[in-house]
Amino acid sequence: MKTILVDAIDGLISDTGEVFQEMYELLETYPHTKIILTGADDEGFKKYKLDQAPYQVFTLKHNPEKTDPTYFKMLFEHFGLKPEEVIYFEHNQEAVKSAESVGIVSYWYDHEKKDLVDLKAFIDANV
């Protein structure tokens, strides 16, 4: 069963630290493990209330950023995962390209549209 990698800020978590409830409810329909990905440092972790996030949070505190493929390689090492064992959605197109460069099936999530229909279709097609 694949792990769903979830974008934190401007994905599941708003820039004020609130959980996007409709996305959370969608994700809860899947029995898969979910991991929230962020680059937040200690200050950002508090600002965005990531200690209250509904799933485990992975951060490298901007060293490196998600736009660097090394971020995902370190994620794999930390969790003992392989690219084919995960899917990922992210609002930052450069981070999507970074994830795809290491073999992760990824989806660019338009956080302004908040299109959960397309996100669900992506998840359904890839889990």
N, C-alpha and C positions, 0 to 999 in steps of 0.2 A: 504494500500500500504506500503510495507516494506521500511525501511530506509537502505541505503547502507553505511556501515562504511568502510572508505577508509584508508588504510595505508598511512602515510605521507612519511617519508624518506625511499628511496628505494622501494617505491610504486609509488604514483602519483608524488612525489617530489624527484628530484635527490639530491645527496649529495652536489651539488653546488647550490641548491635552484631553479632549473629550473623545470617547469611542464613537465611531460612526455606527450607530445601533443597527441600521438596516444591513450594513455589510457584515457586522458581527453575527446577526441572525442568519444570513446566508451562509457564512462559514460554518456555523454550528450545525448545518444540515449535513455536513460531511464528517464522517468518523475519523478522518485523517488527522495526524499530528500537524499542528500549525506552529510556526516559529515566526515571530515578528522581527524584521530586519531594520536596523537603524544605524546611523553613524554617530548618534548622540553621545556627547561626553557626559560627565557627571552633572554639570549644570543643566544640559538639555534633558537629561534623564528626569530630573526633578521638574523642570519647566513643563514638559509634555506628559507628566504623571505616568511615566513608563513603568514605574514600580507598581502601578495599579492595573496594568494592561492584562487582558484576559488570557494571554498566552505567554509562553516563555519568550524573552527578548534577547536578541543577540546584537551586540554592538562591539565595534573595534575603536570607538571614540575618535573617529576621523583619521585613524591611522592603520590602514588606508581607508579611503572613502569607498562606497559601493561602486563608483565609476571605475575603480581599479580591479581587474580580475583577481588580484591577490586576496581581496576581501572574501570572495566566494571560495577560493582555495582554502583559506583559513577556516571558513565556516564548515566546509566538508571535513577538515581535519578535526575540528572541535566536536562535531556531532557524529563522526564516523559515517558520513553520507557520501554518495556518489551522485554525479549530475543526473543520471537517469532515474534517481530515486526522489527527485524533487520537481516541483513546478513553482513558478514565481510570478507575482504581479507587482508592478512598480510604477509610480507616476513619473519618475525621472528617466527620460529616454536614453540618456548616456549610461545609466545604471542597468537598464534593460540590455543594451548592447554589450556591456561588460559581462553580465550573466550569460548571455547567449554565447559569448566568446569562449566560455569554459564548458559549454554543452548543456546549459540549463534551458529547458523549454520555458519561455518567458512571455509575458503579456504586458504591453504598455497600457496602464490604467489612466484614463483621463479624469483626474481628480476634480476638474471643474464640472464635467458632465455628470459624474457619479453614476455612470451607466452600469448598474448591477446586472442587467440582462446579458450584456456582452461578457461581463466578468464571469457570470455563471456558465455561459456557453463555453468559455475558455477552460474553466475548471472541469466541467463535465467531459469535455473532449480529451482531457489530458491526465485525469487521475486514474 
